[in-house]
Amino acid sequence: LQEEQRDALLLRYKYEFTFTEIAAVTHEPESTVKSRVSRSLIKLRDLLRYSKQEDISQPLKKGAGK
């Protein structure tokens, strides 16, 4: 994720800022913050889904990971 997207997600979900508080900190309109968080979650889900599919498609070899 891009820095702006990561920052928005961290402020929202790790530090539990409201959208209004994030908007004040980032000097962005609240609507921009809401959109950024929403789009970031979608992108993160897609990245995790793609990564998970890659892991499943390649079976483990005996002794791998030891």
Number of C-alpha atoms within 10 A of each C-alpha: 11 7 8 14 18 16 16 22 21 14 17 18 11 10 9 12 16 15 19 14 15 21 18 13 11 13 10 12 13 17 12 12 25 18 11 18 23 15 13 19 16 12 14 15 12 12 12 12 11 11 11 11 10 11 10 9 8 8 8 10 7 7 6 6 6 4
